[in-house]
Amino acid sequence: MIFTAENTLLIGSILLFVSIVVGKTGYRFGVPTLLLFLVVGMLFGSDGLGLQFHNAKEAQFIGMVALSIILFSGGMDTKFREIKPILGPGIVLSTVGVLLTALFTGLFIWWISGMSWSNIYLPITTSLLLASTMSSTDSASVFAILRSQKMNLKHNLRPMLELESGSNDPMAYMLTIVLIQFIQSSGMGAGAIVGSFAIQFIVGAAAGYALGKLAIRMLNKLNIDNQALYPILLLAFVFFTFSITDLLKGNGYLAVYIAGIMVGNNKIMHRKDIYTFMDGLTWLFQIIMFLCLGLLVNPHEMLEIAAVAMLIGVFMIIIGRPLSVFLCLLPFRKITMKSRIFVSWVGLRGAVPIIFATYPVVAGVEGSNLIFNIVFFITIVSLVIQGTTISFIARILNLSKPLEKTGNDFGVELPEEIDSDLSDMTITRNMLEKADTLKDMNLPKGTLVMIVKRGDEFLIPNGTLKLHEGDKLLLISEKSKEEETDSD
């Protein structure tokens, strides 16, 4: 079946429904949800139920839109106070780490290429291009797996991994584009390559910072009667930021990530509505992106390169990624050996390498179909091996810890303009022995009880209200000076 204007909505709705149901089932067994989205796309594709989708350019466009939203949303969730202690190693991993991974893996691919038992024959430039497309860790995969498993990590590892995965896509993108230009122009000077990198980094970072500031100002100054339009306004800024940065020859992916960090770390109107909207949109586009890439591939073609791709994938997991991580983290003495091992293991590949692998296909680079199939196969290997074992490895290395509670059980949030905190408290038997009414409770100064939940019943509190074991109290208190400083 071929996609047409008449059946796209029908097919799309079925694919979305099946993906969500399958993803929920897989989540119970610890299988990465994003891997299942890929599998659903493959099952419905040309080698499965027969849906025909072979347009790499359309898949690239969908991936570009999806990645812009995912990176912006990831930036919004990146907090300055969390990444500040690990800013140095995070940036080194996302730049030098990507370069070293591409270099080590590219040289390995070139070394095995042309051997008597190998069925791939790639020159050094094409080998490096193949390695570059999959040199970054995938932000969608890392964000999704860490959050779905509700896992927190010791030694600031979680913010380090999120910073690395959110900020290393631009480096891999630049390596991919520069190598494509190098191959097609029969060589580029060292000055031109360095200049291209410098322009993309400088323009991308500057545009992201400036447009992020502009987005904050617009959200807070525009008085829109319909608050549902605020998230849509921000979405328009995401696409504008990517597009205008790209027109200025900067890196659009870097720009949207930095703009997301700016928005997420400043006070904005209707934050809860915006976060809810962006979170849902991020999941929607993750599903769409993985489904499209699953439909695009022809699984029978991957069988021909399975052995070589498996070897390359194992090299990246066992040697390439760990070697680059250990070299990058050498100057940072405070990072423990267990932390270095764990960071080496969490080098997940996902949709981003597959999207980058469509660039050589669209550009018509010789051997591009081979590159795409190898990258797709390695992505599956990475998600299966690394994606399913992250929590296991964290426990073995004694790096996991319970996720800190955020929000409250009442689902109530206050506008940012109100300098107060909401929290909840559950009444225990020990508490009742000391005080069984609100007026007798020794609450901290400046703390008030807003509402009491008893089973399914909500009670308006007063000083004489008799408390029962299991009652939940919603508390409002003054925000501490330290918290106010962190949020500024």
FILUM-758547 format. One record per residue (C-alpha): z, x, y. Coordinates in Angstrom, 1 decimal. Each point is the difference from the previous one (the first is absolute). Example, Ala and Ser with C-alpha at 12.3 -4.5 7.8 and 13.67 -1.06 7.14 Angstrom:
<pts>
+--------+--------+--------+
:     zz :     xx :     yy :
+--------+--------+--------+
:    7.8 :   12.3 :   -4.5 :
:   -0.7 :    1.4 :    3.4 :
+--------+--------+--------+
</pts>
This chain:
<pts>
+--------+--------+--------+
:     zz :     xx :     yy :
+--------+--------+--------+
:    0.0 :    0.0 :    0.0 :
:   -0.9 :    1.3 :    3.5 :
:    2.1 :   -0.7 :    3.1 :
:   -1.6 :   -2.5 :    2.3 :
:    1.1 :   -1.8 :    3.1 :
:    0.7 :   -3.1 :   -2.0 :
:    2.1 :    1.5 :   -2.8 :
:    1.9 :    2.8 :    1.8 :
:    3.0 :   -2.2 :    0.9 :
:    0.2 :   -1.4 :   -3.5 :
:   -0.2 :    3.4 :   -1.7 :
:    2.3 :    1.6 :    2.6 :
:    2.7 :   -2.7 :   -0.4 :
:   -0.1 :    0.4 :   -3.8 :
:    0.2 :    3.8 :    0.2 :
:    3.0 :   -0.2 :    2.4 :
:    1.8 :   -2.5 :   -2.1 :
:   -0.5 :    2.0 :   -3.3 :
:    1.0 :    3.2 :    1.8 :
:    3.3 :   -1.4 :    1.3 :
:    0.9 :   -1.6 :   -3.4 :
:   -0.9 :    3.2 :   -1.9 :
:    1.8 :    2.1 :    2.6 :
:    3.2 :   -2.0 :   -0.4 :
:   -0.1 :    0.4 :   -3.8 :
:   -0.6 :    3.7 :    0.2 :
:    2.8 :    0.5 :    2.5 :
:    2.5 :   -1.1 :   -2.7 :
:   -1.2 :    2.8 :   -2.3 :
:   -0.1 :    2.7 :    2.7 :
:   -3.8 :    0.2 :    0.2 :
:   -1.2 :    0.8 :    3.6 :
:   -1.3 :   -3.3 :    1.5 :
:   -2.9 :    1.8 :    1.7 :
:   -1.3 :    1.4 :   -3.4 :
:   -0.1 :   -3.6 :   -1.3 :
:   -2.1 :   -1.1 :    3.0 :
:   -2.5 :    2.7 :   -0.9 :
:   -0.1 :   -1.1 :   -3.6 :
:   -0.6 :   -3.6 :    1.0 :
:   -2.9 :    1.1 :    2.1 :
:   -1.4 :    2.0 :   -2.9 :
:    0.5 :   -3.0 :   -2.4 :
:   -2.0 :   -2.3 :    2.3 :
:   -2.6 :    2.7 :    0.8 :
:   -3.4 :    0.8 :   -1.5 :
:    1.4 :    1.3 :   -3.3 :
:    2.4 :   -2.9 :   -0.3 :
:   -0.7 :   -3.6 :    1.0 :
:   -3.1 :    1.0 :    1.8 :
:    0.7 :   -0.2 :    3.7 :
:   -2.6 :    2.3 :    1.8 :
:    1.3 :    2.0 :    2.9 :
:   -1.7 :    3.3 :    0.5 :
:   -0.1 :    0.5 :    3.8 :
:    2.0 :    3.2 :    0.7 :
:   -0.5 :   -0.5 :    3.8 :
:    1.7 :   -3.4 :   -0.1 :
:    2.8 :    1.4 :   -2.1 :
:    0.4 :    2.8 :    2.5 :
:    0.2 :   -2.4 :    2.9 :
:    2.6 :   -2.2 :   -1.8 :
:    2.0 :    3.2 :   -0.8 :
:   -0.2 :    1.1 :    3.6 :
:    1.4 :   -3.3 :    1.2 :
:    2.7 :   -0.1 :   -2.7 :
:    1.1 :    3.6 :    0.5 :
:    0.3 :   -0.6 :    3.8 :
:    2.4 :   -2.9 :   -0.6 :
:    1.9 :    1.8 :   -2.8 :
:    0.5 :    3.2 :    2.1 :
:    1.0 :   -1.9 :    3.1 :
:    2.5 :   -2.1 :   -2.0 :
:    1.3 :    3.1 :   -1.6 :
:    0.4 :    1.6 :    3.4 :
:    2.0 :   -3.0 :    1.2 :
:    2.4 :    0.5 :   -2.9 :
:    0.5 :    3.7 :    0.7 :
:    3.1 :    0.5 :    2.1 :
:    0.4 :    2.9 :    2.3 :
:    3.7 :    0.6 :   -0.9 :
:   -0.9 :    0.2 :   -3.7 :
:   -3.0 :    2.3 :    0.3 :
:    1.5 :    2.3 :    2.7 :
:    1.9 :    2.2 :   -2.5 :
:   -3.0 :    0.4 :   -2.3 :
:   -2.8 :    0.1 :    2.7 :
:   -0.8 :    3.6 :   -0.7 :
:   -0.5 :   -0.1 :   -3.8 :
:   -1.7 :   -3.4 :    0.3 :
:   -2.7 :    1.2 :    2.4 :
:   -0.6 :    3.2 :   -1.9 :
:   -0.4 :   -1.9 :   -3.3 :
:   -2.4 :   -2.5 :    1.7 :
:   -2.2 :    2.8 :    1.5 :
:    0.3 :    3.3 :   -1.8 :
:    1.0 :   -1.7 :   -3.3 :
:   -3.2 :   -2.1 :    0.0 :
:   -2.1 :    3.1 :    0.8 :
:    1.6 :    2.1 :   -2.8 :
:   -0.3 :   -2.9 :   -2.5 :
:   -3.7 :   -0.3 :    0.8 :
:   -0.6 :    3.7 :   -0.2 :
:    1.9 :    0.6 :   -3.3 :
:   -1.6 :   -3.1 :   -1.7 :
:   -3.5 :    0.7 :    1.4 :
:    0.1 :    3.6 :   -1.4 :
:    1.1 :   -1.4 :   -3.3 :
:   -2.8 :   -2.5 :   -0.1 :
:   -2.5 :    2.7 :    0.9 :
:    1.4 :    2.3 :   -2.7 :
:   -0.3 :   -2.6 :   -2.8 :
:   -3.4 :   -1.3 :    1.3 :
:   -2.8 :    1.3 :   -2.0 :
:    2.0 :    1.2 :   -3.0 :
:   -1.6 :   -0.7 :   -3.3 :
:    2.4 :   -2.8 :   -0.9 :
:   -0.1 :   -1.6 :    3.4 :
:   -2.5 :   -2.7 :    1.0 :
:    0.3 :    0.5 :    3.8 :
:   -2.0 :    2.6 :    2.0 :
:    1.3 :    0.1 :    3.6 :
:   -0.4 :    2.8 :    2.5 :
:    3.0 :    1.3 :    1.9 :
:   -0.6 :   -2.2 :    3.1 :
:   -0.3 :   -3.2 :   -2.1 :
:    3.1 :    1.0 :   -2.1 :
:    2.0 :    0.4 :    3.2 :
:   -1.4 :   -3.4 :    1.3 :
:    1.1 :   -1.7 :   -3.2 :
:    3.5 :    1.6 :    0.3 :
:    0.2 :   -1.0 :    3.7 :
:   -0.6 :   -3.7 :   -0.6 :
:    3.2 :   -0.1 :   -2.2 :
:    2.1 :    2.6 :    1.7 :
:    2.3 :   -2.4 :    1.8 :
:    2.7 :   -2.2 :   -1.5 :
:   -0.7 :   -3.7 :    0.4 :
:    2.2 :   -1.7 :    2.5 :
:   -0.6 :   -3.5 :   -1.4 :
:    1.1 :    1.2 :   -3.5 :
:    3.0 :    2.0 :    1.2 :
:    1.3 :   -2.8 :    2.4 :
:   -0.5 :   -2.7 :   -2.6 :
:    1.6 :    1.8 :   -2.9 :
:    3.1 :    1.2 :    1.9 :
:    0.5 :   -3.5 :    1.5 :
:   -0.7 :   -2.0 :   -3.2 :
:    2.5 :    2.0 :   -2.0 :
:    2.6 :   -0.3 :    2.9 :
:    0.7 :    3.6 :   -0.5 :
:    1.7 :    2.3 :    2.5 :
:    0.1 :    3.8 :   -0.3 :
:    2.5 :    2.7 :    1.0 :
:   -0.6 :    2.8 :    2.4 :
:   -2.3 :   -2.0 :    2.3 :
:   -2.8 :    0.1 :   -2.7 :
:   -1.1 :   -3.6 :    0.6 :
:   -0.9 :    0.5 :    3.7 :
:   -1.6 :    3.4 :   -0.8 :
:   -2.3 :   -1.6 :   -2.6 :
:   -0.8 :   -3.0 :    2.2 :
:   -0.8 :    2.3 :    2.9 :
:   -2.2 :    2.3 :   -2.2 :
:   -1.9 :   -2.8 :   -1.6 :
:   -0.5 :   -1.9 :    3.3 :
:   -1.2 :    3.0 :    1.9 :
:   -2.0 :    2.1 :   -2.5 :
:   -2.9 :   -2.4 :   -0.3 :
:   -1.5 :    1.2 :    3.3 :
:   -0.1 :    3.6 :   -1.3 :
:   -1.7 :   -1.0 :   -3.2 :
:   -2.5 :   -2.1 :    2.0 :
:   -0.9 :    2.9 :    2.2 :
:   -0.5 :    2.3 :   -2.9 :
:   -2.2 :   -2.5 :   -1.7 :
:   -2.2 :   -0.6 :    3.2 :
:   -0.2 :    3.7 :    0.9 :
:   -1.1 :    0.9 :   -3.5 :
:   -2.6 :   -2.7 :   -0.1 :
:   -1.4 :    1.3 :    3.3 :
:    0.1 :    3.5 :   -1.3 :
:   -1.9 :   -0.9 :   -3.2 :
:   -2.6 :   -2.1 :    1.9 :
:   -0.6 :    2.6 :    2.8 :
:   -0.2 :    2.9 :   -2.5 :
:    3.1 :    1.6 :    1.6 :
:    2.1 :   -0.1 :    3.1 :
:    1.6 :    2.8 :    2.0 :
:    3.7 :    0.6 :   -0.3 :
:    0.3 :   -0.8 :    3.8 :
:   -1.6 :   -3.4 :   -0.5 :
:    2.3 :   -0.8 :   -2.9 :
:    3.1 :    1.0 :    1.9 :
:   -1.2 :   -1.8 :    3.1 :
:   -0.6 :   -3.2 :   -2.0 :
:    3.5 :    0.1 :   -1.4 :
:    1.6 :    0.6 :    3.4 :
:   -1.9 :   -2.8 :    1.7 :
:    0.8 :   -2.5 :   -2.7 :
:    3.7 :    0.9 :    0.0 :
:    0.5 :    0.2 :    3.8 :
:   -2.0 :   -3.1 :    0.9 :
:    1.5 :   -2.0 :   -2.9 :
:    3.6 :    0.9 :    0.8 :
:   -0.5 :   -0.6 :    3.8 :
:   -1.8 :   -3.3 :   -0.5 :
:    2.6 :   -1.2 :   -2.5 :
:    2.9 :    0.9 :    2.4 :
:   -1.7 :   -1.5 :    3.1 :
:   -1.3 :   -3.2 :   -1.7 :
:    3.4 :   -0.5 :   -1.7 :
:    1.7 :    0.1 :    3.4 :
:   -2.6 :   -2.5 :    1.3 :
:    0.6 :   -2.3 :   -3.0 :
:    3.8 :    0.0 :    0.7 :
:   -0.6 :   -0.8 :    3.7 :
:   -2.4 :   -2.8 :   -0.8 :
:    2.3 :   -1.6 :   -2.6 :
:    2.9 :    0.1 :    2.4 :
:   -1.7 :   -0.9 :    3.2 :
:   -2.5 :   -2.7 :   -1.1 :
:    1.7 :   -3.3 :    0.2 :
:   -1.9 :   -2.0 :   -2.7 :
:    1.3 :   -3.6 :   -0.6 :
:   -1.0 :    0.1 :   -3.7 :
:    2.1 :    2.7 :   -1.6 :
:   -2.3 :   -0.1 :   -3.1 :
:   -2.6 :    1.8 :    2.0 :
:    2.1 :    3.2 :    0.5 :
:   -0.7 :    1.3 :   -3.6 :
:   -3.7 :   -0.7 :    0.5 :
:    0.0 :    1.8 :    3.3 :
:    1.5 :    3.0 :   -1.7 :
:   -2.6 :   -0.2 :   -2.8 :
:   -2.7 :    0.2 :    2.7 :
:    1.7 :    3.2 :    1.3 :
:   -0.1 :    1.5 :   -3.5 :
:   -3.8 :   -0.4 :   -0.3 :
:   -0.5 :    1.0 :    3.7 :
:    2.0 :    3.1 :   -0.5 :
:   -1.9 :    1.1 :   -3.1 :
:   -3.5 :   -0.8 :    1.5 :
:    0.5 :    1.5 :    3.4 :
:    1.5 :    3.2 :   -1.5 :
:   -2.9 :    0.3 :   -2.4 :
:   -2.5 :   -0.4 :    3.0 :
:    1.8 :    2.8 :    1.8 :
:   -0.5 :    2.2 :   -3.1 :
:    3.7 :   -0.1 :   -0.9 :
:    1.7 :   -0.9 :   -3.3 :
:    0.4 :   -3.8 :    0.0 :
:    2.4 :    0.1 :   -3.0 :
:    2.3 :    2.4 :    1.7 :
:   -0.1 :   -2.1 :    3.2 :
:    1.0 :   -3.3 :   -1.7 :
:    2.8 :    1.7 :   -1.9 :
:    1.5 :    1.5 :    3.2 :
:   -0.5 :   -3.3 :    1.9 :
:    1.9 :   -1.7 :   -2.8 :
:    2.9 :    2.4 :    0.4 :
:    0.1 :   -0.6 :    3.7 :
:    0.1 :   -3.8 :   -0.4 :
:    2.5 :    0.1 :   -2.8 :
:    2.4 :    2.2 :    1.9 :
:    0.1 :   -1.9 :    3.3 :
:    1.3 :   -3.4 :    0.9 :
:   -2.7 :   -2.7 :   -0.2 :
:    0.0 :   -3.8 :    0.4 :
:    0.0 :   -2.1 :   -3.2 :
:    0.6 :    3.0 :   -2.3 :
:    0.9 :   -2.1 :   -3.0 :
:   -3.2 :   -2.1 :    0.2 :
:   -2.1 :    3.1 :    0.5 :
:    1.5 :    1.8 :   -3.0 :
:   -0.4 :   -3.0 :   -2.3 :
:   -3.6 :   -0.4 :    1.1 :
:   -0.8 :    3.7 :   -0.4 :
:    1.7 :    0.2 :   -3.4 :
:   -1.9 :   -2.9 :   -1.4 :
:   -3.3 :    1.3 :    1.4 :
:    0.7 :    3.4 :   -1.4 :
:    0.4 :   -1.4 :   -3.5 :
:   -3.1 :   -2.2 :    0.4 :
:   -2.2 :    2.9 :    0.9 :
:    1.5 :    2.3 :   -2.7 :
:   -0.9 :   -2.6 :   -2.6 :
:   -3.5 :   -0.5 :    1.5 :
:   -0.6 :    3.8 :    0.3 :
:    1.0 :    0.7 :   -3.6 :
:   -1.9 :   -3.0 :   -1.3 :
:   -3.2 :    1.1 :    1.8 :
:    0.3 :    3.5 :   -1.3 :
:    0.6 :   -1.3 :   -3.5 :
:   -3.1 :   -2.1 :    0.2 :
:   -2.1 :    2.9 :    1.4 :
:    0.6 :    2.3 :   -2.9 :
:   -1.9 :   -0.2 :   -3.3 :
:    2.6 :    0.9 :   -2.7 :
:   -2.6 :    1.1 :   -2.6 :
:   -1.1 :    2.8 :    2.4 :
:    3.5 :    1.3 :    0.1 :
:    0.0 :    0.6 :   -3.8 :
:   -2.6 :    2.8 :    0.4 :
:    2.3 :    2.0 :    2.3 :
:    3.4 :   -1.1 :   -1.5 :
:    0.8 :    3.4 :   -1.6 :
:   -0.8 :    2.0 :    3.1 :
:    1.7 :   -2.4 :    2.4 :
:    3.1 :   -0.1 :   -2.2 :
:    0.1 :    3.8 :    0.1 :
:   -0.3 :    0.0 :    3.8 :
:    2.6 :   -2.7 :    0.4 :
:    2.5 :    1.9 :   -2.2 :
:   -0.7 :    3.2 :    2.0 :
:    0.8 :   -1.9 :    3.3 :
:    3.2 :   -1.5 :   -1.4 :
:    1.3 :    3.1 :   -1.8 :
:   -1.3 :    2.9 :    2.1 :
:   -2.0 :   -0.9 :    3.1 :
:    2.5 :   -2.3 :    1.7 :
:    3.2 :    1.9 :   -1.0 :
:   -1.4 :    3.3 :    1.0 :
:   -1.0 :   -1.3 :    3.5 :
:    3.3 :   -1.7 :    0.5 :
:    2.1 :    3.1 :   -1.0 :
:   -2.1 :    2.2 :    2.3 :
:    0.3 :   -2.5 :    2.9 :
:    3.8 :   -0.4 :   -0.4 :
:    0.8 :    3.8 :   -0.3 :
:    1.1 :    0.3 :    3.6 :
:    2.4 :   -3.0 :   -0.3 :
:    2.9 :    1.5 :   -1.8 :
:    2.3 :   -3.0 :    0.2 :
:   -2.3 :   -2.1 :   -2.3 :
:    1.4 :    0.2 :   -3.6 :
:   -1.9 :    1.0 :   -3.0 :
:    0.3 :   -3.5 :   -1.5 :
:   -1.4 :   -1.5 :    3.2 :
:   -3.0 :    2.3 :   -0.1 :
:   -0.7 :   -1.0 :   -3.6 :
:    0.3 :   -3.7 :    0.8 :
:   -2.3 :    0.3 :    3.0 :
:   -2.5 :    1.9 :   -2.2 :
:    0.0 :   -2.9 :   -2.5 :
:   -0.5 :   -2.7 :    2.6 :
:   -3.6 :    0.9 :    0.8 :
:   -1.4 :   -3.4 :   -0.8 :
:   -3.7 :   -0.7 :    0.4 :
:   -1.1 :   -3.5 :    0.8 :
:   -2.6 :   -2.0 :    1.9 :
:   -0.4 :    2.6 :    2.8 :
:   -1.6 :    2.7 :   -2.1 :
:   -2.4 :   -2.6 :   -1.4 :
:   -0.9 :   -1.1 :    3.5 :
:   -0.6 :    3.6 :    1.1 :
:   -2.1 :    0.5 :   -3.2 :
:   -2.4 :   -2.7 :    1.4 :
:   -0.8 :    2.1 :    3.0 :
:   -2.1 :    2.5 :   -2.0 :
:   -1.7 :   -3.0 :   -1.8 :
:   -0.9 :   -1.6 :    3.4 :
:   -1.1 :    3.4 :    1.4 :
:   -2.3 :    0.6 :   -3.0 :
:    1.6 :    3.3 :   -1.1 :
:   -1.3 :    1.4 :   -3.2 :
:    2.4 :   -0.8 :   -2.9 :
:    1.8 :   -2.7 :    2.0 :
:    0.1 :   -2.5 :   -2.8 :
:    1.6 :    2.6 :   -2.2 :
:    2.6 :    0.7 :    2.7 :
:    0.8 :   -3.7 :    0.3 :
:    0.5 :   -0.5 :   -3.7 :
:    2.2 :    3.1 :   -0.4 :
:    2.2 :   -1.1 :    2.9 :
:    0.3 :   -3.5 :   -1.3 :
:    1.0 :    1.3 :   -3.5 :
:    2.6 :    2.4 :    1.5 :
:    1.4 :   -2.7 :    2.1 :
:    0.7 :   -2.1 :   -3.1 :
:    1.5 :    3.0 :   -1.7 :
:    2.3 :    0.7 :    3.0 :
:    1.2 :   -3.6 :    0.3 :
:    0.7 :   -0.2 :   -3.7 :
:    1.7 :    3.3 :   -0.5 :
:    1.8 :    0.5 :    3.4 :
:    0.2 :   -3.6 :    1.2 :
:    1.9 :   -1.2 :   -3.0 :
:    2.4 :    3.0 :   -0.2 :
:    1.2 :    0.4 :    3.6 :
:    3.4 :   -1.8 :   -0.5 :
:    0.5 :    1.7 :   -3.3 :
:   -0.6 :    3.5 :    1.4 :
:    2.3 :   -0.8 :    3.0 :
:    2.8 :   -0.9 :   -2.4 :
:   -0.5 :    3.1 :   -2.2 :
:    0.2 :    2.2 :    3.1 :
:    3.0 :   -2.0 :    1.3 :
:   -1.8 :   -0.8 :    3.2 :
:    0.1 :   -3.8 :   -0.1 :
:    2.6 :   -2.1 :    1.8 :
:    0.5 :   -3.7 :    0.7 :
:   -2.1 :   -1.5 :    2.7 :
:    2.1 :   -0.8 :    3.1 :
:    0.3 :   -3.6 :    0.8 :
:   -2.0 :   -1.2 :    3.1 :
:    0.2 :   -3.3 :    1.7 :
:    2.4 :   -2.7 :   -1.2 :
:    0.1 :   -2.7 :   -2.7 :
:   -0.5 :   -2.8 :    2.6 :
:   -3.5 :    1.2 :    0.9 :
:    1.0 :   -0.2 :    3.7 :
:   -1.3 :    2.6 :    2.5 :
:    0.8 :    0.4 :    3.7 :
:   -2.6 :    0.9 :    2.7 :
:    0.0 :    3.7 :    1.0 :
:    1.0 :   -0.9 :    3.5 :
:    3.5 :   -1.0 :   -1.3 :
:    2.0 :    3.2 :   -0.5 :
:    1.9 :   -1.4 :   -3.0 :
:    0.0 :    0.5 :   -3.7 :
:    0.1 :   -2.6 :   -2.8 :
:    1.6 :    0.7 :   -3.4 :
:    1.5 :   -2.0 :   -2.8 :
:    3.3 :    0.1 :   -1.9 :
:    1.0 :   -1.6 :   -3.3 :
:    3.6 :   -1.2 :   -0.3 :
:    1.8 :    1.5 :   -3.0 :
:    3.3 :   -0.8 :   -1.7 :
:    1.7 :    3.0 :    1.6 :
:   -1.0 :   -1.1 :    3.4 :
:    1.4 :   -3.5 :   -0.5 :
:    3.4 :    1.5 :   -1.0 :
:    0.2 :    1.6 :    3.5 :
:   -1.5 :   -2.9 :    2.0 :
:   -1.4 :   -3.4 :   -1.0 :
:   -1.2 :   -1.2 :    3.4 :
:   -2.3 :    1.6 :    2.6 :
:    2.6 :    0.3 :    2.6 :
:    2.2 :    2.1 :   -2.4 :
:   -2.9 :    2.3 :   -0.9 :
:    0.2 :    3.5 :    1.6 :
:   -3.6 :    0.1 :    1.2 :
:   -1.1 :    3.0 :    2.2 :
:    0.2 :   -0.5 :    3.7 :
:   -3.2 :   -1.6 :    1.4 :
:   -0.9 :   -1.5 :   -3.4 :
:   -0.4 :   -3.8 :   -0.4 :
:   -0.8 :   -2.3 :   -3.0 :
:   -3.1 :   -2.0 :    0.8 :
:   -0.2 :   -2.1 :   -3.2 :
:    1.5 :   -0.3 :   -3.5 :
:   -2.0 :   -0.7 :   -3.1 :
:    1.8 :   -1.6 :   -2.9 :
:   -2.4 :   -0.5 :   -2.9 :
:   -2.9 :   -2.0 :    1.4 :
:    2.1 :   -1.3 :    2.9 :
:    0.1 :    1.5 :    3.5 :
:    3.3 :   -0.4 :    2.0 :
:    0.6 :    0.4 :    3.8 :
:    2.9 :    2.5 :    0.2 :
:    3.2 :   -0.6 :    1.9 :
:    3.4 :    1.9 :   -0.1 :
:    1.6 :   -2.5 :   -2.4 :
:   -2.8 :    0.0 :   -2.6 :
:    1.4 :    0.6 :   -3.5 :
:   -2.0 :    2.7 :   -1.7 :
:   -0.9 :    0.0 :   -3.7 :
:   -0.9 :    2.8 :   -2.4 :
:   -3.8 :    0.6 :    0.1 :
:   -0.4 :   -1.3 :    3.6 :
:   -2.6 :    1.9 :    1.9 :
:    0.6 :    0.7 :    3.8 :
:   -2.8 :    0.8 :    2.4 :
:    1.5 :    2.4 :    2.6 :
:   -1.3 :    0.9 :    3.4 :
:    1.3 :    3.2 :    1.7 :
:   -0.7 :    2.3 :    2.9 :
:   -2.6 :    2.7 :   -0.7 :
:    1.6 :    3.4 :   -0.1 :
:   -1.1 :    2.7 :    2.5 :
:   -1.3 :    2.2 :   -2.8 :
:   -2.3 :   -2.8 :   -1.3 :
:   -1.2 :   -0.8 :    3.6 :
:   -0.9 :    3.7 :    0.4 :
:   -1.9 :    0.1 :   -3.3 :
:   -2.1 :   -3.1 :    0.8 :
:   -1.0 :    1.4 :    3.4 :
+--------+--------+--------+
</pts>
